[in-house]
Amino acid sequence: MKQGKLLIVDDKKTILQALTMFLQFEFEKVQTISNPNLLSAELESDNYDIVLLDMNFKAGQSTGNEGLYWLREIKKRFPETEVVMFTAFGDIALAVHALKR
């Protein structure tokens, strides 16, 4: 039985489509947004259990700072929501930094 609500945030539509196709069988609801500026409104509109959050949104950026910013915002306003960070450009130091937050 599928349970839980998942929100996926990534600027690449192909990533959103692939993750939706893969995870729709595991969750009762899978919602996607490609603009992190819409995160707060979406989290207020429904009670998501998990946010799957990309760490980089601007072209050419690979620092992870954008994702870390949105992680702080999510945890500040929705502390019960679990956040899983992902990126194609990460390194060990960035992963440890995200885990500490």
CNS distance restraints for C-alpha pairs under 8 A (distance, minus, plus):
assign (resid   2 and name CA) (resid  25 and name CA) 6.91 0.50 0.50
assign (resid   2 and name CA) (resid  26 and name CA) 5.35 0.50 0.50
assign (resid   2 and name CA) (resid  27 and name CA) 4.87 0.50 0.50
assign (resid   2 and name CA) (resid  28 and name CA) 4.98 0.50 0.50
assign (resid   3 and name CA) (resid  26 and name CA) 7.14 0.50 0.50
assign (resid   3 and name CA) (resid  27 and name CA) 5.05 0.50 0.50
assign (resid   3 and name CA) (resid  28 and name CA) 4.97 0.50 0.50
assign (resid   3 and name CA) (resid  29 and name CA) 7.99 0.50 0.50
assign (resid   4 and name CA) (resid  27 and name CA) 5.32 0.50 0.50
assign (resid   4 and name CA) (resid  28 and name CA) 5.64 0.50 0.50
assign (resid   4 and name CA) (resid  29 and name CA) 6.77 0.50 0.50
assign (resid   4 and name CA) (resid  48 and name CA) 7.36 0.50 0.50
assign (resid   4 and name CA) (resid  49 and name CA) 5.94 0.50 0.50
assign (resid   4 and name CA) (resid  50 and name CA) 7.86 0.50 0.50
assign (resid   5 and name CA) (resid  27 and name CA) 6.04 0.50 0.50
assign (resid   5 and name CA) (resid  28 and name CA) 6.04 0.50 0.50
assign (resid   5 and name CA) (resid  29 and name CA) 4.75 0.50 0.50
assign (resid   5 and name CA) (resid  30 and name CA) 6.11 0.50 0.50
assign (resid   5 and name CA) (resid  31 and name CA) 7.95 0.50 0.50
assign (resid   5 and name CA) (resid  47 and name CA) 7.35 0.50 0.50
assign (resid   5 and name CA) (resid  48 and name CA) 4.85 0.50 0.50
assign (resid   5 and name CA) (resid  49 and name CA) 5.30 0.50 0.50
assign (resid   5 and name CA) (resid  50 and name CA) 6.57 0.50 0.50
assign (resid   6 and name CA) (resid  27 and name CA) 6.80 0.50 0.50
assign (resid   6 and name CA) (resid  29 and name CA) 6.13 0.50 0.50
assign (resid   6 and name CA) (resid  30 and name CA) 4.86 0.50 0.50
assign (resid   6 and name CA) (resid  31 and name CA) 6.28 0.50 0.50
assign (resid   6 and name CA) (resid  48 and name CA) 5.85 0.50 0.50
assign (resid   6 and name CA) (resid  49 and name CA) 6.16 0.50 0.50
assign (resid   6 and name CA) (resid  50 and name CA) 4.97 0.50 0.50
assign (resid   6 and name CA) (resid  51 and name CA) 5.86 0.50 0.50
assign (resid   6 and name CA) (resid  52 and name CA) 7.30 0.50 0.50
assign (resid   7 and name CA) (resid  30 and name CA) 5.96 0.50 0.50
assign (resid   7 and name CA) (resid  31 and name CA) 4.87 0.50 0.50
assign (resid   7 and name CA) (resid  32 and name CA) 5.64 0.50 0.50
assign (resid   7 and name CA) (resid  33 and name CA) 7.66 0.50 0.50
assign (resid   7 and name CA) (resid  48 and name CA) 6.63 0.50 0.50
assign (resid   7 and name CA) (resid  50 and name CA) 6.33 0.50 0.50
assign (resid   7 and name CA) (resid  51 and name CA) 4.73 0.50 0.50
assign (resid   7 and name CA) (resid  52 and name CA) 6.14 0.50 0.50
assign (resid   8 and name CA) (resid  16 and name CA) 6.92 0.50 0.50
assign (resid   8 and name CA) (resid  30 and name CA) 7.45 0.50 0.50
assign (resid   8 and name CA) (resid  31 and name CA) 6.27 0.50 0.50
assign (resid   8 and name CA) (resid  32 and name CA) 4.70 0.50 0.50
assign (resid   8 and name CA) (resid  33 and name CA) 6.42 0.50 0.50
assign (resid   8 and name CA) (resid  51 and name CA) 5.81 0.50 0.50
assign (resid   8 and name CA) (resid  52 and name CA) 4.67 0.50 0.50
assign (resid   8 and name CA) (resid  53 and name CA) 6.10 0.50 0.50
assign (resid   9 and name CA) (resid  16 and name CA) 7.58 0.50 0.50
assign (resid   9 and name CA) (resid  32 and name CA) 5.93 0.50 0.50
assign (resid   9 and name CA) (resid  33 and name CA) 5.12 0.50 0.50
assign (resid   9 and name CA) (resid  34 and name CA) 5.68 0.50 0.50
assign (resid   9 and name CA) (resid  35 and name CA) 7.15 0.50 0.50
assign (resid   9 and name CA) (resid  36 and name CA) 6.54 0.50 0.50
assign (resid   9 and name CA) (resid  39 and name CA) 7.96 0.50 0.50
assign (resid   9 and name CA) (resid  51 and name CA) 7.39 0.50 0.50
assign (resid   9 and name CA) (resid  52 and name CA) 6.19 0.50 0.50
assign (resid   9 and name CA) (resid  53 and name CA) 4.96 0.50 0.50
assign (resid   9 and name CA) (resid  54 and name CA) 6.08 0.50 0.50
assign (resid  10 and name CA) (resid  15 and name CA) 7.12 0.50 0.50
assign (resid  10 and name CA) (resid  16 and name CA) 6.54 0.50 0.50
assign (resid  10 and name CA) (resid  32 and name CA) 7.91 0.50 0.50
assign (resid  10 and name CA) (resid  33 and name CA) 6.73 0.50 0.50
assign (resid  10 and name CA) (resid  34 and name CA) 4.98 0.50 0.50
assign (resid  10 and name CA) (resid  35 and name CA) 7.15 0.50 0.50
assign (resid  10 and name CA) (resid  36 and name CA) 7.68 0.50 0.50
assign (resid  10 and name CA) (resid  53 and name CA) 6.60 0.50 0.50
assign (resid  10 and name CA) (resid  54 and name CA) 5.25 0.50 0.50
assign (resid  10 and name CA) (resid  57 and name CA) 7.07 0.50 0.50
assign (resid  11 and name CA) (resid  33 and name CA) 7.80 0.50 0.50
assign (resid  11 and name CA) (resid  34 and name CA) 4.35 0.50 0.50
assign (resid  11 and name CA) (resid  35 and name CA) 6.19 0.50 0.50
assign (resid  11 and name CA) (resid  57 and name CA) 5.76 0.50 0.50
assign (resid  12 and name CA) (resid  16 and name CA) 6.54 0.50 0.50
assign (resid  12 and name CA) (resid  34 and name CA) 6.75 0.50 0.50
assign (resid  13 and name CA) (resid  17 and name CA) 6.16 0.50 0.50
assign (resid  13 and name CA) (resid  34 and name CA) 6.97 0.50 0.50
assign (resid  14 and name CA) (resid  18 and name CA) 6.10 0.50 0.50
assign (resid  15 and name CA) (resid  19 and name CA) 6.06 0.50 0.50
assign (resid  16 and name CA) (resid  20 and name CA) 6.01 0.50 0.50
assign (resid  16 and name CA) (resid  32 and name CA) 6.38 0.50 0.50
assign (resid  16 and name CA) (resid  33 and name CA) 7.94 0.50 0.50
assign (resid  16 and name CA) (resid  34 and name CA) 7.86 0.50 0.50
assign (resid  17 and name CA) (resid  21 and name CA) 6.16 0.50 0.50
assign (resid  18 and name CA) (resid  22 and name CA) 6.22 0.50 0.50
assign (resid  19 and name CA) (resid  23 and name CA) 5.84 0.50 0.50
assign (resid  20 and name CA) (resid  24 and name CA) 5.54 0.50 0.50
assign (resid  20 and name CA) (resid  30 and name CA) 6.46 0.50 0.50
assign (resid  20 and name CA) (resid  31 and name CA) 7.84 0.50 0.50
assign (resid  20 and name CA) (resid  32 and name CA) 7.81 0.50 0.50
assign (resid  21 and name CA) (resid  25 and name CA) 7.95 0.50 0.50
assign (resid  23 and name CA) (resid  27 and name CA) 6.56 0.50 0.50
assign (resid  23 and name CA) (resid  30 and name CA) 7.32 0.50 0.50
assign (resid  24 and name CA) (resid  28 and name CA) 7.30 0.50 0.50
assign (resid  24 and name CA) (resid  29 and name CA) 7.08 0.50 0.50
assign (resid  24 and name CA) (resid  30 and name CA) 6.04 0.50 0.50
assign (resid  33 and name CA) (resid  38 and name CA) 7.30 0.50 0.50
assign (resid  33 and name CA) (resid  39 and name CA) 7.70 0.50 0.50
assign (resid  35 and name CA) (resid  39 and name CA) 7.54 0.50 0.50
assign (resid  36 and name CA) (resid  70 and name CA) 7.49 0.50 0.50
assign (resid  38 and name CA) (resid  42 and name CA) 6.23 0.50 0.50
assign (resid  39 and name CA) (resid  43 and name CA) 6.07 0.50 0.50
assign (resid  40 and name CA) (resid  44 and name CA) 6.11 0.50 0.50
assign (resid  40 and name CA) (resid  74 and name CA) 7.55 0.50 0.50
assign (resid  41 and name CA) (resid  45 and name CA) 6.17 0.50 0.50
assign (resid  42 and name CA) (resid  46 and name CA) 6.59 0.50 0.50
assign (resid  43 and name CA) (resid  47 and name CA) 6.49 0.50 0.50
assign (resid  43 and name CA) (resid  48 and name CA) 6.56 0.50 0.50
assign (resid  43 and name CA) (resid  78 and name CA) 7.94 0.50 0.50
assign (resid  48 and name CA) (resid  81 and name CA) 6.62 0.50 0.50
assign (resid  49 and name CA) (resid  80 and name CA) 7.76 0.50 0.50
assign (resid  49 and name CA) (resid  81 and name CA) 5.27 0.50 0.50
assign (resid  49 and name CA) (resid  82 and name CA) 6.22 0.50 0.50
assign (resid  50 and name CA) (resid  81 and name CA) 5.71 0.50 0.50
assign (resid  50 and name CA) (resid  82 and name CA) 4.74 0.50 0.50
assign (resid  50 and name CA) (resid  83 and name CA) 5.68 0.50 0.50
assign (resid  50 and name CA) (resid  84 and name CA) 7.35 0.50 0.50
assign (resid  51 and name CA) (resid  81 and name CA) 7.17 0.50 0.50
assign (resid  51 and name CA) (resid  82 and name CA) 6.28 0.50 0.50
assign (resid  51 and name CA) (resid  83 and name CA) 4.76 0.50 0.50
assign (resid  51 and name CA) (resid  84 and name CA) 6.19 0.50 0.50
assign (resid  52 and name CA) (resid  83 and name CA) 5.97 0.50 0.50
assign (resid  52 and name CA) (resid  84 and name CA) 4.84 0.50 0.50
assign (resid  52 and name CA) (resid  85 and name CA) 6.03 0.50 0.50
assign (resid  52 and name CA) (resid  86 and name CA) 7.33 0.50 0.50
assign (resid  53 and name CA) (resid  67 and name CA) 6.86 0.50 0.50
assign (resid  53 and name CA) (resid  71 and name CA) 7.99 0.50 0.50
assign (resid  53 and name CA) (resid  83 and name CA) 6.87 0.50 0.50
assign (resid  53 and name CA) (resid  84 and name CA) 6.04 0.50 0.50
assign (resid  53 and name CA) (resid  85 and name CA) 4.88 0.50 0.50
assign (resid  53 and name CA) (resid  86 and name CA) 6.14 0.50 0.50
assign (resid  54 and name CA) (resid  67 and name CA) 6.10 0.50 0.50
assign (resid  54 and name CA) (resid  85 and name CA) 5.83 0.50 0.50
assign (resid  54 and name CA) (resid  86 and name CA) 4.95 0.50 0.50
assign (resid  54 and name CA) (resid  87 and name CA) 5.57 0.50 0.50
assign (resid  55 and name CA) (resid  62 and name CA) 7.93 0.50 0.50
assign (resid  55 and name CA) (resid  63 and name CA) 8.00 0.50 0.50
assign (resid  55 and name CA) (resid  64 and name CA) 4.63 0.50 0.50
assign (resid  55 and name CA) (resid  65 and name CA) 6.96 0.50 0.50
assign (resid  55 and name CA) (resid  66 and name CA) 5.93 0.50 0.50
assign (resid  55 and name CA) (resid  67 and name CA) 3.70 0.50 0.50
assign (resid  55 and name CA) (resid  68 and name CA) 6.74 0.50 0.50
assign (resid  55 and name CA) (resid  85 and name CA) 6.46 0.50 0.50
assign (resid  55 and name CA) (resid  86 and name CA) 6.07 0.50 0.50
assign (resid  55 and name CA) (resid  87 and name CA) 5.52 0.50 0.50
assign (resid  56 and name CA) (resid  61 and name CA) 6.13 0.50 0.50
assign (resid  56 and name CA) (resid  62 and name CA) 5.90 0.50 0.50
assign (resid  56 and name CA) (resid  63 and name CA) 7.18 0.50 0.50
assign (resid  56 and name CA) (resid  64 and name CA) 5.33 0.50 0.50
assign (resid  56 and name CA) (resid  65 and name CA) 7.28 0.50 0.50
assign (resid  56 and name CA) (resid  66 and name CA) 5.77 0.50 0.50
assign (resid  56 and name CA) (resid  67 and name CA) 5.95 0.50 0.50
assign (resid  56 and name CA) (resid  87 and name CA) 6.91 0.50 0.50
assign (resid  57 and name CA) (resid  61 and name CA) 7.18 0.50 0.50
assign (resid  57 and name CA) (resid  66 and name CA) 6.87 0.50 0.50
assign (resid  57 and name CA) (resid  67 and name CA) 7.89 0.50 0.50
assign (resid  62 and name CA) (resid  89 and name CA) 5.65 0.50 0.50
assign (resid  62 and name CA) (resid  90 and name CA) 7.30 0.50 0.50
assign (resid  63 and name CA) (resid  89 and name CA) 7.90 0.50 0.50
assign (resid  63 and name CA) (resid  90 and name CA) 7.69 0.50 0.50
assign (resid  63 and name CA) (resid  94 and name CA) 7.98 0.50 0.50
assign (resid  64 and name CA) (resid  68 and name CA) 6.26 0.50 0.50
assign (resid  64 and name CA) (resid  87 and name CA) 7.85 0.50 0.50
assign (resid  64 and name CA) (resid  90 and name CA) 7.33 0.50 0.50
assign (resid  64 and name CA) (resid  94 and name CA) 7.14 0.50 0.50
assign (resid  65 and name CA) (resid  69 and name CA) 6.08 0.50 0.50
assign (resid  66 and name CA) (resid  70 and name CA) 6.37 0.50 0.50
assign (resid  67 and name CA) (resid  71 and name CA) 6.02 0.50 0.50
assign (resid  67 and name CA) (resid  85 and name CA) 7.51 0.50 0.50
assign (resid  68 and name CA) (resid  72 and name CA) 6.28 0.50 0.50
assign (resid  68 and name CA) (resid  98 and name CA) 6.61 0.50 0.50
assign (resid  69 and name CA) (resid  73 and name CA) 6.41 0.50 0.50
assign (resid  70 and name CA) (resid  74 and name CA) 6.06 0.50 0.50
assign (resid  71 and name CA) (resid  75 and name CA) 6.16 0.50 0.50
assign (resid  71 and name CA) (resid  83 and name CA) 7.14 0.50 0.50
assign (resid  71 and name CA) (resid 101 and name CA) 7.73 0.50 0.50
assign (resid  72 and name CA) (resid  76 and name CA) 5.97 0.50 0.50
assign (resid  72 and name CA) (resid 101 and name CA) 7.36 0.50 0.50
assign (resid  73 and name CA) (resid  77 and name CA) 6.21 0.50 0.50
assign (resid  74 and name CA) (resid  78 and name CA) 5.39 0.50 0.50
assign (resid  74 and name CA) (resid  79 and name CA) 6.94 0.50 0.50
assign (resid  74 and name CA) (resid  81 and name CA) 7.59 0.50 0.50
assign (resid  75 and name CA) (resid  79 and name CA) 4.34 0.50 0.50
assign (resid  75 and name CA) (resid  80 and name CA) 7.51 0.50 0.50
assign (resid  75 and name CA) (resid  81 and name CA) 7.10 0.50 0.50
assign (resid  85 and name CA) (resid  98 and name CA) 7.46 0.50 0.50
assign (resid  90 and name CA) (resid  94 and name CA) 6.11 0.50 0.50
assign (resid  90 and name CA) (resid  95 and name CA) 6.86 0.50 0.50
assign (resid  91 and name CA) (resid  95 and name CA) 6.28 0.50 0.50
assign (resid  92 and name CA) (resid  96 and name CA) 6.20 0.50 0.50
assign (resid  93 and name CA) (resid  97 and name CA) 6.13 0.50 0.50
assign (resid  94 and name CA) (resid  98 and name CA) 6.18 0.50 0.50
assign (resid  95 and name CA) (resid  99 and name CA) 6.20 0.50 0.50
assign (resid  96 and name CA) (resid 100 and name CA) 6.24 0.50 0.50
assign (resid  97 and name CA) (resid 101 and name CA) 6.61 0.50 0.50
